[in-house]
Amino acid sequence: MGFQTLSLKGRALRLLAGREHSRAELERKLAEHETEPGELARVLDELQAKGFISEQRVVESVVHRRAARLGTGRLKQELQAKGVSPQAVADAVDALRRTEVQRAREVWRRKFGEPAVDAAGRAKQMRFLASRGFAAEAIRRVVSGGDDD
């Protein structure tokens, strides 16, 4: 059976088999395949009731896959873009902030390995960490070389 003839439920399950998806992501990806109004909502309600769609697993998946490379700011944006509830995003952000300096230091160490020799070098390192979504305070602590966690 080709992807063209799959039911909405089959399409949703195929997407979920690849990785965790939020309900909002599934709605965006499957809306064009809905043949009757309300059909997609019914399918997603059923999958959610059976535990196939889990906002908590989406959050855990994003954090697990991306936290070692990205700062809290970027992770917050990704979770919001996936349609995760504001409360779940806030809870994840609170947890991520506790490891922000440590994660920023590890990203910095892999990329640069040693302190910059001049202001231009420090600025470059700071811009790199900022582009990854790390907080200004964490960046300052890492680039200045202070181990004052």
N, CA, C and O atoms as a MOPAC input file, in Angstrom:
PM7 MOZYME 1SCF
protein

 N      0.85200 1    -1.18200 1     0.00000 1
 C      0.00000 1     0.00000 1     0.00000 1
 C      0.89000 1     1.23500 1     0.00000 1
 O      1.66900 1     1.42800 1     0.93300 1
 N      0.79300 1     2.06200 1    -1.01100 1
 C      1.62400 1     3.25800 1    -1.12100 1
 C      1.15900 1     4.34900 1    -0.18900 1
 O      0.05300 1     4.29100 1     0.34800 1
 N      2.01200 1     5.35300 1     0.00600 1
 C      1.69300 1     6.46400 1     0.90300 1
 C      0.47100 1     7.21600 1     0.39600 1
 O     -0.25800 1     7.82300 1     1.18100 1
 N      0.24500 1     7.17900 1    -0.90900 1
 C     -0.87800 1     7.91400 1    -1.50400 1
 C     -2.22200 1     7.38400 1    -1.00500 1
 O     -3.17000 1     8.15400 1    -0.84800 1
 N     -2.31200 1     6.08400 1    -0.75600 1
 C     -3.60100 1     5.50000 1    -0.39600 1
 C     -3.75400 1     5.30300 1     1.11000 1
 O     -4.75700 1     4.75000 1     1.56100 1
 N     -2.77800 1     5.74600 1     1.88300 1
 C     -2.87500 1     5.60400 1     3.33000 1
 C     -4.00800 1     6.46200 1     3.89200 1
 O     -4.28800 1     7.55100 1     3.39100 1
 N     -4.64200 1     5.96000 1     4.92200 1
 C     -5.64800 1     6.73500 1     5.63400 1
 C     -4.94800 1     7.83600 1     6.42300 1
 O     -3.72900 1     7.81400 1     6.59000 1
 N     -5.72400 1     8.78700 1     6.90100 1
 C     -5.15300 1     9.83200 1     7.75000 1
 C     -4.47100 1     9.20700 1     8.96300 1
 O     -3.37800 1     9.62400 1     9.34800 1
 N     -5.10800 1     8.21400 1     9.56100 1
 C     -4.52500 1     7.55200 1    10.73300 1
 C     -3.20700 1     6.87500 1    10.35800 1
 O     -2.22800 1     6.94400 1    11.10100 1
 N     -3.19500 1     6.22600 1     9.20400 1
 C     -1.96600 1     5.57400 1     8.73400 1
 C     -0.84800 1     6.57600 1     8.49800 1
 O      0.30700 1     6.32500 1     8.84200 1
 N     -1.19800 1     7.71000 1     7.91100 1
 C     -0.19600 1     8.76400 1     7.67700 1
 C      0.34100 1     9.29400 1     9.00400 1
 O      1.54500 1     9.49400 1     9.16400 1
 N     -0.56500 1     9.51800 1     9.94800 1
 C     -0.15700 1    10.02700 1    11.26600 1
 C      0.76800 1     9.03100 1    11.96100 1
 O      1.79400 1     9.41600 1    12.52200 1
 N      0.40600 1     7.76400 1    11.92100 1
 C      1.24200 1     6.74300 1    12.56500 1
 C      2.60300 1     6.63300 1    11.87700 1
 O      3.61100 1     6.40300 1    12.54600 1
 N      2.64700 1     6.79200 1    10.57500 1
 C      3.92300 1     6.73800 1     9.86300 1
 C      4.81000 1     7.91000 1    10.29600 1
 O      6.00800 1     7.72800 1    10.50900 1
 N      4.23500 1     9.10900 1    10.42700 1
 C      5.00700 1    10.26600 1    10.89200 1
 C      5.50300 1    10.03800 1    12.32200 1
 O      6.65500 1    10.33200 1    12.64200 1
 N      4.62600 1     9.51300 1    13.17400 1
 C      4.99900 1     9.27500 1    14.56900 1
 C      6.04300 1     8.17000 1    14.71300 1
 O      6.79600 1     8.15200 1    15.68700 1
 N      6.09300 1     7.25500 1    13.75600 1
 C      7.10300 1     6.19100 1    13.80300 1
 C      8.50100 1     6.76600 1    13.56000 1
 O      9.49300 1     6.22400 1    14.04600 1
 N      8.57400 1     7.86400 1    12.80600 1
 C      9.86800 1     8.47900 1    12.51100 1
 C     10.42600 1     9.25700 1    13.67600 1
 O     11.61900 1     9.16600 1    13.96300 1
 N      9.58100 1    10.03000 1    14.36100 1
 C      9.97700 1    10.80200 1    15.54200 1
 C      8.71400 1    11.29400 1    16.22800 1
 O      7.61900 1    11.20900 1    15.67300 1
 N      8.87700 1    11.80700 1    17.43500 1
 C      7.73200 1    12.37000 1    18.15400 1
 C      7.25500 1    13.62600 1    17.41100 1
 O      8.06500 1    14.44800 1    16.98300 1
 N      5.95500 1    13.75900 1    17.26700 1
 C      5.34600 1    14.95200 1    16.67700 1
 C      4.29700 1    15.48800 1    17.63600 1
 O      3.58900 1    14.71500 1    18.28100 1
 N      4.19400 1    16.80100 1    17.73100 1
 C      3.11800 1    17.39400 1    18.52400 1
 C      1.83200 1    17.32400 1    17.70700 1
 O      1.86100 1    17.10400 1    16.49600 1
 N      0.71800 1    17.51200 1    18.37800 1
 C     -0.56900 1    17.52200 1    17.68600 1
 C     -0.58800 1    18.61800 1    16.61300 1
 O     -1.08200 1    18.40400 1    15.50600 1
 N     -0.03800 1    19.80500 1    16.95600 1
 C     -0.02300 1    20.91700 1    15.99600 1
 C      0.79000 1    20.56100 1    14.74800 1
 O      0.39900 1    20.90500 1    13.63200 1
 N      1.90900 1    19.87700 1    14.93400 1
 C      2.72000 1    19.46900 1    13.77300 1
 C      1.94200 1    18.49800 1    12.89000 1
 O      1.95200 1    18.62300 1    11.66500 1
 N      1.27300 1    17.53700 1    13.50700 1
 C      0.49200 1    16.57000 1    12.72900 1
 C     -0.65000 1    17.26500 1    11.99600 1
 O     -0.95300 1    16.93300 1    10.85000 1
 N     -1.28200 1    18.23200 1    12.66100 1
 C     -2.35900 1    18.98000 1    11.99800 1
 C     -1.82500 1    19.69500 1    10.75300 1
 O     -2.45500 1    19.67100 1     9.69600 1
 N     -0.64700 1    20.33500 1    10.89300 1
 C     -0.06000 1    21.04700 1     9.73500 1
 C      0.28700 1    20.09100 1     8.60400 1
 O      0.02400 1    20.37900 1     7.43600 1
 N      0.87800 1    18.95300 1     8.95600 1
 C      1.34800 1    18.02400 1     7.92700 1
 C      0.22300 1    17.23300 1     7.26200 1
 O      0.36000 1    16.80600 1     6.11500 1
 N     -0.87600 1    17.03800 1     7.96700 1
 C     -1.92900 1    16.15200 1     7.45100 1
 C     -3.17500 1    16.88600 1     6.96300 1
 O     -4.06000 1    16.26600 1     6.37300 1
 N     -3.25600 1    18.18200 1     7.19600 1
 C     -4.47600 1    18.93000 1     6.84500 1
 C     -4.86300 1    18.75200 1     5.38300 1
 O     -6.04700 1    18.62900 1     5.07000 1
 N     -3.88400 1    18.73800 1     4.48600 1
 C     -4.19000 1    18.63600 1     3.05000 1
 C     -4.77900 1    17.28000 1     2.67200 1
 O     -5.36400 1    17.14000 1     1.59800 1
 N     -4.63000 1    16.27800 1     3.54500 1
 C     -5.11800 1    14.93200 1     3.24200 1
 C     -6.49700 1    14.65800 1     3.83600 1
 O     -7.06000 1    13.58100 1     3.64100 1
 N     -7.03800 1    15.63700 1     4.56100 1
 C     -8.36000 1    15.46700 1     5.17500 1
 C     -9.41300 1    15.51000 1     4.07100 1
 O     -9.41900 1    16.42200 1     3.24500 1
 N    -10.30300 1    14.52000 1     4.06300 1
 C    -11.32500 1    14.47300 1     3.01200 1
 C    -12.67100 1    14.98800 1     3.48300 1
 O    -13.48800 1    15.41500 1     2.66800 1
 N    -12.91500 1    14.95500 1     4.78500 1
 C    -14.17200 1    15.49000 1     5.30500 1
 C    -13.88100 1    16.31200 1     6.55300 1
 O    -12.99800 1    15.95200 1     7.33200 1
 N    -14.61000 1    17.41700 1     6.76000 1
 C    -14.36500 1    18.27700 1     7.91900 1
 C    -14.46600 1    17.50000 1     9.22900 1
 O    -15.39700 1    16.72000 1     9.43200 1
 N    -13.50600 1    17.72100 1    10.10500 1
 C    -13.53600 1    17.07200 1    11.40700 1
 C    -12.85500 1    15.71700 1    11.44600 1
 O    -12.60000 1    15.18600 1    12.52700 1
 N    -12.55400 1    15.14400 1    10.27700 1
 C    -11.94600 1    13.81100 1    10.21700 1
 C    -10.56400 1    13.81100 1    10.89600 1
 O    -10.26000 1    12.91700 1    11.68500 1
 N     -9.74100 1    14.80700 1    10.59000 1
 C     -8.39800 1    14.87000 1    11.15500 1
 C     -8.45500 1    15.02000 1    12.67800 1
 O     -7.71200 1    14.35500 1    13.39900 1
 N     -9.33800 1    15.89400 1    13.16200 1
 C     -9.47400 1    16.09300 1    14.60900 1
 C     -9.86700 1    14.79000 1    15.29700 1
 O     -9.34600 1    14.47600 1    16.36800 1
 N    -10.78000 1    14.02900 1    14.69600 1
 C    -11.20100 1    12.74900 1    15.29100 1
 C    -10.02800 1    11.77000 1    15.35800 1
 O     -9.81600 1    11.11200 1    16.37600 1
 N     -9.27000 1    11.68200 1    14.26100 1
 C     -8.12000 1    10.76800 1    14.22500 1
 C     -7.09600 1    11.16200 1    15.28100 1
 O     -6.59300 1    10.31000 1    16.01300 1
 N     -6.78300 1    12.46400 1    15.36100 1
 C     -5.78200 1    12.92100 1    16.32900 1
 C     -6.28000 1    12.75800 1    17.76500 1
 O     -5.49200 1    12.43500 1    18.65300 1
 N     -7.58300 1    12.97800 1    18.00700 1
 C     -8.15100 1    12.74600 1    19.34300 1
 C     -7.94300 1    11.28200 1    19.74600 1
 O     -7.55200 1    10.98400 1    20.87400 1
 N     -8.21400 1    10.37700 1    18.80000 1
 C     -8.07200 1     8.94200 1    19.07800 1
 C     -6.61100 1     8.59500 1    19.37800 1
 O     -6.32800 1     7.87700 1    20.33700 1
 N     -5.68500 1     9.10300 1    18.56200 1
 C     -4.26200 1     8.80400 1    18.76900 1
 C     -3.76400 1     9.39600 1    20.08900 1
 O     -2.93200 1     8.79900 1    20.77200 1
 N     -4.27900 1    10.56700 1    20.43600 1
 C     -3.88200 1    11.20000 1    21.69000 1
 C     -4.42300 1    10.38500 1    22.87700 1
 O     -3.71000 1    10.16300 1    23.85500 1
 N     -5.66800 1     9.94800 1    22.78400 1
 C     -6.27900 1     9.16100 1    23.85600 1
 C     -5.52500 1     7.85500 1    24.07000 1
 O     -5.42800 1     7.37000 1    25.19700 1
 N     -4.98900 1     7.28400 1    22.99000 1
 C     -4.25300 1     6.01600 1    23.08400 1
 C     -2.77900 1     6.23100 1    23.43800 1
 O     -2.02600 1     5.26600 1    23.56400 1
 N     -2.36300 1     7.50200 1    23.60000 1
 C     -0.98500 1     7.76800 1    23.99800 1
 C      0.02800 1     7.82500 1    22.86300 1
 O      1.23200 1     7.87800 1    23.11300 1
 N     -0.44200 1     7.81400 1    21.62000 1
 C      0.49000 1     7.90500 1    20.48800 1
 C      1.03300 1     9.32400 1    20.32800 1
 O      2.15100 1     9.51800 1    19.85100 1
 N      0.23700 1    10.30900 1    20.73000 1
 C      0.66000 1    11.70600 1    20.67500 1
 C      0.85300 1    12.15300 1    22.11900 1
 O     -0.07700 1    12.10200 1    22.92400 1
 N      2.08200 1    12.59500 1    22.44000 1
 C      2.37800 1    13.00800 1    23.80500 1
 C      3.22800 1    14.27200 1    23.78000 1
 O      4.36000 1    14.26400 1    23.29700 1
 N      2.66800 1    15.35300 1    24.30300 1
 C      3.41200 1    16.61100 1    24.36900 1
 C      4.68000 1    16.44100 1    25.20700 1
 O      5.73100 1    16.98200 1    24.86700 1
 N      4.57600 1    15.69400 1    26.29500 1
 C      5.73700 1    15.48300 1    27.17300 1
 C      6.86100 1    14.77200 1    26.41800 1
 O      8.03000 1    15.12300 1    26.57700 1
 N      6.51600 1    13.77500 1    25.59500 1
 C      7.55300 1    13.06400 1    24.82500 1
 C      8.15600 1    13.96700 1    23.76300 1
 O      9.34600 1    13.85900 1    23.46500 1
 N      7.35300 1    14.86000 1    23.18700 1
 C      7.88100 1    15.81900 1    22.21000 1
 C      8.92700 1    16.70400 1    22.89000 1
 O     10.01500 1    16.91000 1    22.35200 1
 N      8.59600 1    17.22100 1    24.06300 1
 C      9.52900 1    18.08100 1    24.80200 1
 C     10.80400 1    17.30100 1    25.12300 1
 O     11.90900 1    17.78900 1    24.88200 1
 N     10.65500 1    16.09700 1    25.66500 1
 C     11.82100 1    15.28500 1    26.02400 1
 C     12.67500 1    14.97900 1    24.80400 1
 O     13.90300 1    14.99800 1    24.88700 1
 N     12.04300 1    14.70000 1    23.68400 1
 C     12.76200 1    14.38200 1    22.45400 1
 C     13.59400 1    15.57200 1    21.97100 1
 O     14.77300 1    15.42200 1    21.65100 1
 N     12.97800 1    16.74800 1    21.92200 1
 C     13.68900 1    17.95200 1    21.47700 1
 C     14.85600 1    18.24800 1    22.41600 1
 O     15.97200 1    18.50800 1    21.96600 1
 N     14.59700 1    18.20800 1    23.70500 1
 C     15.65300 1    18.50700 1    24.67800 1
 C     16.77900 1    17.48000 1    24.56100 1
 O     17.95600 1    17.84000 1    24.55000 1
 N     16.41500 1    16.21400 1    24.47600 1
 C     17.43100 1    15.15700 1    24.38600 1
 C     18.29700 1    15.29400 1    23.12600 1
 O     19.51900 1    15.15500 1    23.18300 1
 N     17.64400 1    15.56800 1    21.98800 1
 C     18.38000 1    15.63100 1    20.72100 1
 C     19.18200 1    16.91700 1    20.56300 1
 O     20.23000 1    16.90300 1    19.91900 1
 N     18.71800 1    18.02900 1    21.13400 1
 C     19.27800 1    19.32800 1    20.77400 1
 C     19.99100 1    20.08200 1    21.89900 1
 O     20.77100 1    20.99300 1    21.62200 1
 N     19.73800 1    19.72100 1    23.16700 1
 C     20.26500 1    20.51900 1    24.27900 1
 C     21.78500 1    20.55600 1    24.33400 1
 O     22.35500 1    21.53400 1    24.81800 1
 N     22.44700 1    19.52600 1    23.85700 1
 C     23.91300 1    19.51300 1    23.90900 1
 C     24.52100 1    20.51500 1    22.93200 1
 O     25.69500 1    20.86400 1    23.05500 1
 N     23.72900 1    20.98200 1    21.95700 1
 C     24.26700 1    21.89400 1    20.94400 1
 C     23.65300 1    23.28600 1    20.97300 1
 O     24.22300 1    24.23000 1    20.42600 1
 N     22.49400 1    23.41700 1    21.60800 1
 C     21.77300 1    24.68600 1    21.54300 1
 C     21.46500 1    25.24700 1    22.92200 1
 O     21.31400 1    24.50900 1    23.89600 1
 N     21.37500 1    26.56200 1    22.97900 1
 C     21.01000 1    27.23400 1    24.21600 1
 C     19.51000 1    27.21100 1    24.44800 1
 O     18.72900 1    26.81500 1    23.58300 1
 N     19.14000 1    27.64000 1    25.62000 1
 C     17.74200 1    27.63500 1    26.03900 1
 C     16.86500 1    28.46200 1    25.09800 1
 O     15.73300 1    28.07600 1    24.80600 1
 N     17.38500 1    29.59800 1    24.62500 1
 C     16.59600 1    30.45400 1    23.73200 1
 C     16.17400 1    29.74200 1    22.45800 1
 O     15.01400 1    29.81700 1    22.05300 1
 N     17.11800 1    29.04900 1    21.82600 1
 C     16.79400 1    28.32800 1    20.58300 1
 C     15.86300 1    27.15300 1    20.85000 1
 O     14.95700 1    26.88600 1    20.06000 1
 N     16.08100 1    26.44700 1    21.96200 1
 C     15.21700 1    25.31200 1    22.28400 1
 C     13.79000 1    25.78200 1    22.56400 1
 O     12.82400 1    25.12200 1    22.18000 1
 N     13.66700 1    26.92400 1    23.23300 1
 C     12.34400 1    27.49200 1    23.50200 1
 C     11.63100 1    27.78900 1    22.17800 1
 O     10.45000 1    27.47600 1    22.02600 1
 N     12.34300 1    28.38900 1    21.22900 1
 C     11.75500 1    28.68800 1    19.91200 1
 C     11.29600 1    27.40900 1    19.21800 1
 O     10.20200 1    27.36900 1    18.65500 1
 N     12.12700 1    26.36000 1    19.25200 1
 C     11.76300 1    25.10100 1    18.59600 1
 C     10.49800 1    24.50100 1    19.20400 1
 O      9.61100 1    24.03800 1    18.48700 1
 N     10.42600 1    24.51600 1    20.53700 1
 C      9.23800 1    23.95500 1    21.19700 1
 C      7.99000 1    24.76900 1    20.85800 1
 O      6.92400 1    24.20200 1    20.61800 1
 N      8.12000 1    26.09900 1    20.83600 1
 C      6.98400 1    26.94700 1    20.47900 1
 C      6.55300 1    26.68400 1    19.03500 1
 O      5.35800 1    26.63300 1    18.74600 1
 N      7.51800 1    26.51800 1    18.12800 1
 C      7.19400 1    26.26700 1    16.72600 1
 C      6.47800 1    24.92900 1    16.54800 1
 O      5.70900 1    24.75900 1    15.60200 1
 N      6.72300 1    23.99100 1    17.43900 1
 C      6.06800 1    22.68700 1    17.37000 1
 C      4.66800 1    22.71400 1    17.98200 1
 O      3.96000 1    21.70800 1    17.95900 1
 N      4.26800 1    23.86700 1    18.52800 1
 C      2.92900 1    23.97900 1    19.08500 1
 C      2.79800 1    23.41000 1    20.48500 1
 O      1.69900 1    23.06100 1    20.91700 1
 N      3.91300 1    23.31700 1    21.19600 1
 C      3.87900 1    22.82800 1    22.57800 1
 C      3.22600 1    23.89700 1    23.45200 1
 O      3.41500 1    25.09300 1    23.22800 1
 N      2.46500 1    23.46300 1    24.44000 1
 C      1.73100 1    24.40300 1    25.29800 1
 C      2.68900 1    25.34500 1    26.02200 1
 O      3.81400 1    24.96300 1    26.34300 1
 N      2.24100 1    26.58300 1    26.28000 1
 C      3.09700 1    27.54500 1    26.99000 1
 C      3.60800 1    27.01300 1    28.33200 1
 O      4.74900 1    27.28900 1    28.70200 1
 N      2.79500 1    26.26300 1    29.06200 1
 C      3.23400 1    25.73800 1    30.36700 1
 C      4.34500 1    24.70400 1    30.18800 1
 O      5.31800 1    24.71100 1    30.94300 1
 N      4.21600 1    23.82300 1    29.20600 1
 C      5.25400 1    22.80700 1    28.96700 1
 C      6.55100 1    23.47600 1    28.51400 1
 O      7.63800 1    23.04600 1    28.90100 1
 N      6.44200 1    24.53100 1    27.69100 1
 C      7.63300 1    25.27700 1    27.26000 1
 C      8.29100 1    25.92100 1    28.47600 1
 O      9.50900 1    25.84300 1    28.63500 1
 N      7.49500 1    26.55700 1    29.33400 1
 C      8.03700 1    27.22100 1    30.53000 1
 C      8.73800 1    26.22400 1    31.44800 1
 O      9.80300 1    26.52300 1    31.98800 1
 N      8.15400 1    25.04900 1    31.62800 1
 C      8.76200 1    24.02200 1    32.48200 1
 C     10.10400 1    23.57000 1    31.89000 1
 O     11.08500 1    23.42200 1    32.61800 1
 N     10.14400 1    23.35400 1    30.58300 1
 C     11.38900 1    22.93300 1    29.92800 1
 C     12.45400 1    24.01300 1    30.03800 1
 O     13.61900 1    23.71300 1    30.30100 1
 N     12.06200 1    25.27300 1    29.83800 1
 C     12.99700 1    26.39900 1    29.93100 1
 C     13.58500 1    26.49200 1    31.34200 1
 O     14.78400 1    26.71800 1    31.50200 1
 N     12.74600 1    26.32000 1    32.35700 1
 C     13.23900 1    26.35600 1    33.74100 1
 C     14.31100 1    25.28900 1    33.95400 1
 O     15.35500 1    25.56100 1    34.54700 1
 N     14.05200 1    24.08800 1    33.47400 1
 C     15.01400 1    22.99400 1    33.64100 1
 C     16.29400 1    23.26300 1    32.85400 1
 O     17.39400 1    23.00900 1    33.34500 1
 N     16.14900 1    23.77700 1    31.63300 1
 C     17.31700 1    24.03400 1    30.78500 1
 C     18.20300 1    25.14500 1    31.34500 1
 O     19.42500 1    25.09000 1    31.21000 1
 N     17.60200 1    26.13700 1    31.96200 1
 C     18.39600 1    27.25500 1    32.50100 1
 C     19.39400 1    26.78600 1    33.55200 1
 O     20.45600 1    27.38500 1    33.72100 1
 N     19.04800 1    25.71300 1    34.25700 1
 C     19.94900 1    25.20500 1    35.30500 1
 C     21.24400 1    24.64500 1    34.72800 1
 O     22.25000 1    24.56800 1    35.43300 1
 N     21.23100 1    24.25300 1    33.45400 1
 C     22.43300 1    23.67500 1    32.83500 1
 C     23.00500 1    24.56700 1    31.73600 1
 O     23.89900 1    24.14700 1    31.00100 1
 N     22.50500 1    25.77500 1    31.62300 1
 C     22.88100 1    26.67300 1    30.51900 1
 C     24.39500 1    26.92200 1    30.43700 1
 O     24.98700 1    26.77800 1    29.36700 1
 N     25.01800 1    27.29300 1    31.55400 1
 C     26.45400 1    27.60700 1    31.53500 1
 C     27.26100 1    26.35300 1    31.18500 1
 O     28.18600 1    26.40700 1    30.37500 1
 N     26.90800 1    25.25000 1    31.79100 1
 C     27.60600 1    23.98700 1    31.53300 1
 C     27.48700 1    23.59200 1    30.04700 1
 O     28.47500 1    23.20000 1    29.42800 1
 N     26.29100 1    23.69700 1    29.49200 1
 C     26.09000 1    23.34200 1    28.08300 1
 C     26.83100 1    24.30700 1    27.16500 1
 O     27.43800 1    23.88900 1    26.17900 1
 N     26.78000 1    25.60700 1    27.49100 1
 C     27.49000 1    26.61100 1    26.68000 1
 C     28.99200 1    26.34600 1    26.72000 1
 O     29.67600 1    26.45100 1    25.70200 1
 N     29.50000 1    26.00100 1    27.90000 1
 C     30.93600 1    25.73200 1    28.02700 1
 C     31.34000 1    24.54500 1    27.15800 1
 O     32.39500 1    24.57300 1    26.52500 1
 N     30.51000 1    23.50100 1    27.12100 1
 C     30.83500 1    22.31100 1    26.32600 1
 C     30.80700 1    22.63300 1    24.82100 1
 O     31.67600 1    22.18400 1    24.07400 1
 N     29.81300 1    23.40500 1    24.38600 1
 C     29.75700 1    23.81100 1    22.97100 1
 C     30.98400 1    24.66000 1    22.63500 1
 O     31.60900 1    24.46700 1    21.59200 1
 N     31.32300 1    25.59500 1    23.51800 1
 C     32.49100 1    26.46100 1    23.31900 1
 C     33.76500 1    25.62500 1    23.24300 1
 O     34.60400 1    25.84800 1    22.37000 1
 N     33.91400 1    24.65600 1    24.15800 1
 C     35.11800 1    23.81500 1    24.19900 1
 C     35.27700 1    23.02200 1    22.90300 1
 O     36.38100 1    22.92500 1    22.36600 1
 N     34.18100 1    22.45600 1    22.40100 1
 C     34.26400 1    21.66900 1    21.15200 1
 C     34.60500 1    22.55500 1    19.96100 1
 O     35.33200 1    22.13600 1    19.06000 1
 N     34.08200 1    23.78000 1    19.95500 1
 C     34.28200 1    24.66500 1    18.80900 1
 C     35.62800 1    25.38200 1    18.85900 1
 O     36.32300 1    25.47100 1    17.84700 1
 N     36.00200 1    25.89700 1    20.03800 1
 C     37.18900 1    26.75300 1    20.12500 1
 C     38.31300 1    26.13200 1    20.94800 1
 O     39.47800 1    26.21500 1    20.55700 1
 N     37.98900 1    25.51900 1    22.06800 1
 C     38.99500 1    24.82700 1    22.86000 1
 C     39.88500 1    25.67600 1    23.74200 1
 O     40.40100 1    25.19200 1    24.75000 1
 N     40.07300 1    26.93200 1    23.38200 1
 C     40.93500 1    27.78600 1    24.20300 1
 C     40.44300 1    29.21800 1    24.14400 1
 O     39.79200 1    29.62500 1    23.18200 1
 N     40.76100 1    29.98500 1    25.19200 1
 C     40.30400 1    31.37600 1    25.23200 1
 C     40.85100 1    32.18600 1    24.05100 1
 O     41.94700 1    31.92500 1    23.55500 1
 N     40.07900 1    33.15400 1    23.62500 1
 C     40.50800 1    34.03600 1    22.54200 1
 C     41.66800 1    34.90400 1    23.03600 1
 O     41.76300 1    35.22900 1    24.22000 1
 N     42.54400 1    35.27000 1    22.09800 1
 C     43.72400 1    36.06300 1    22.47700 1
 C     43.43300 1    37.55400 1    22.50000 1
 O     44.19000 1    38.31800 1    23.09900 1
 N     42.35200 1    37.98400 1    21.86100 1
 C     42.05900 1    39.41800 1    21.82100 1
 C     40.55200 1    39.66500 1    21.83100 1
 O     39.75800 1    38.72500 1    21.81000 1
 N     40.17400 1    40.93200 1    21.86300 1
 C     38.76100 1    41.31200 1    21.93300 1
 C     37.98900 1    40.82800 1    20.71000 1
 O     36.84000 1    40.40300 1    20.82900 1
 N     38.61800 1    40.89200 1    19.52700 1
 C     37.93700 1    40.43900 1    18.30400 1
 C     37.63900 1    38.94200 1    18.39000 1
 O     36.56500 1    38.49500 1    17.98800 1
 N     38.57400 1    38.18800 1    18.90200 1
 C     38.37500 1    36.74800 1    19.06200 1
 C     37.28300 1    36.44300 1    20.06000 1
 O     36.46100 1    35.55400 1    19.83700 1
 N     37.26600 1    37.19000 1    21.18500 1
 C     36.20400 1    37.00300 1    22.18100 1
 C     34.84700 1    37.34200 1    21.57800 1
 O     33.86000 1    36.64600 1    21.81800 1
 N     34.80300 1    38.41600 1    20.79500 1
 C     33.53500 1    38.81500 1    20.16500 1
 C     33.04200 1    37.71900 1    19.22400 1
 O     31.84700 1    37.42600 1    19.17900 1
 N     33.95800 1    37.11900 1    18.47800 1
 C     33.59000 1    36.03600 1    17.56200 1
 C     33.01800 1    34.85100 1    18.34100 1
 O     32.00500 1    34.27100 1    17.95000 1
 N     33.67600 1    34.50100 1    19.44200 1
 C     33.20200 1    33.38300 1    20.25800 1
 C     31.83200 1    33.69400 1    20.86000 1
 O     30.96200 1    32.82600 1    20.93000 1
 N     31.65500 1    34.92900 1    21.28900 1
 C     30.37000 1    35.32500 1    21.87300 1
 C     29.25900 1    35.29400 1    20.82900 1
 O     28.15000 1    34.84500 1    21.11800 1
 N     29.54600 1    35.76400 1    19.62700 1
 C     28.53700 1    35.73600 1    18.55100 1
 C     28.14800 1    34.30600 1    18.22100 1
 O     26.97200 1    34.01300 1    18.00100 1
 N     29.13600 1    33.41100 1    18.18500 1
 C     28.85600 1    32.00900 1    17.88500 1
 C     27.89100 1    31.42300 1    18.93200 1
 O     26.88800 1    30.80300 1    18.57800 1
 N     28.20000 1    31.62400 1    20.20800 1
 C     27.33500 1    31.08000 1    21.26300 1
 C     25.95600 1    31.74000 1    21.23600 1
 O     24.94700 1    31.07500 1    21.47300 1
 N     25.90800 1    33.02800 1    20.95300 1
 C     24.62200 1    33.72200 1    20.86400 1
 C     23.78600 1    33.15100 1    19.71900 1
 O     22.57000 1    33.01000 1    19.84900 1
 N     24.43000 1    32.82500 1    18.60400 1
 C     23.69400 1    32.27100 1    17.45800 1
 C     23.11100 1    30.90200 1    17.79000 1
 O     22.14100 1    30.47100 1    17.16600 1
 N     23.69400 1    30.22400 1    18.76100 1
 C     23.17900 1    28.93200 1    19.20200 1
 C     22.09000 1    29.07800 1    20.25400 1
 O     21.52200 1    28.08400 1    20.70600 1
 N     21.79600 1    30.32200 1    20.64700 1
 C     20.68400 1    30.55300 1    21.56200 1
 C     21.03700 1    30.54100 1    23.03000 1
 O     20.15000 1    30.42100 1    23.87500 1
 N     22.32500 1    30.66300 1    23.35900 1
 C     22.71000 1    30.70200 1    24.76600 1
 C     22.47300 1    32.09700 1    25.33100 1
 O     22.55600 1    33.09300 1    24.61100 1
 N     22.17800 1    32.15800 1    26.62500 1
 C     21.88500 1    33.41400 1    27.31000 1
 C     23.16500 1    34.24200 1    27.46400 1
 O     24.26500 1    33.70300 1    27.58500 1
 N     22.98800 1    35.56700 1    27.45600 1
 C     24.12400 1    36.49200 1    27.53400 1
 C     24.98600 1    36.22600 1    28.76300 1
 O     26.21300 1    36.24000 1    28.66600 1
 N     24.37200 1    35.98500 1    29.90900 1
 C     25.13800 1    35.74500 1    31.14300 1
 C     25.98600 1    34.47900 1    31.02600 1
 O     27.14300 1    34.46300 1    31.44800 1
 N     25.41600 1    33.42600 1    30.45700 1
 C     26.16600 1    32.17500 1    30.27100 1
 C     27.33100 1    32.40800 1    29.30900 1
 O     28.43800 1    31.92200 1    29.54200 1
 N     27.08300 1    33.14000 1    28.24200 1
 C     28.13000 1    33.43400 1    27.25500 1
 C     29.26700 1    34.20400 1    27.91200 1
 O     30.43900 1    33.87600 1    27.72400 1
 N     28.91700 1    35.22700 1    28.68300 1
 C     29.94000 1    36.03000 1    29.34700 1
 C     30.80300 1    35.15300 1    30.25800 1
 O     32.02900 1    35.27100 1    30.25900 1
 N     30.16800 1    34.28600 1    31.02100 1
 C     30.90900 1    33.44000 1    31.95500 1
 C     31.81400 1    32.46000 1    31.22800 1
 O     32.93400 1    32.20900 1    31.67200 1
 N     31.34800 1    31.90800 1    30.12500 1
 C     32.14600 1    30.92800 1    29.39000 1
 C     33.30900 1    31.60000 1    28.66900 1
 O     34.44700 1    31.14600 1    28.78100 1
 N     33.04300 1    32.66700 1    27.93700 1
 C     34.07600 1    33.30300 1    27.11900 1
 C     35.12000 1    34.00300 1    27.98800 1
 O     36.29100 1    34.07600 1    27.61300 1
 N     34.70100 1    34.51900 1    29.15000 1
 C     35.67700 1    35.17300 1    30.02400 1
 C     36.53000 1    34.13500 1    30.74500 1
 O     37.52000 1    34.47000 1    31.39600 1
 N     36.13200 1    32.87200 1    30.62100 1
 C     36.94000 1    31.79800 1    31.19500 1
 C     36.69900 1    31.56400 1    32.66600 1
 O     37.39200 1    30.76200 1    33.29200 1
 N     35.72200 1    32.25600 1    33.22800 1
 C     35.44000 1    32.08400 1    34.64800 1
 C     34.73100 1    30.76600 1    34.92000 1
 O     33.74400 1    30.43700 1    34.26100 1
 N     35.23000 1    30.02000 1    35.88100 1
 C     34.57500 1    28.76300 1    36.26600 1
 C     33.72600 1    28.97200 1    37.49300 1
 O     33.72700 1    28.14400 1    38.40400 1
 N     32.99900 1    30.07500 1    37.52500 1
 C     32.24300 1    30.42900 1    38.72500 1
 C     30.79400 1    29.94200 1    38.65600 1
 O     29.86100 1    30.71600 1    38.87300 1
 N     30.61500 1    28.65800 1    38.35500 1
 C     29.25700 1    28.10500 1    38.32400 1
 C     28.73100 1    28.12300 1    39.74000 1
 O     27.59800 1    27.70500 1    39.98300 1

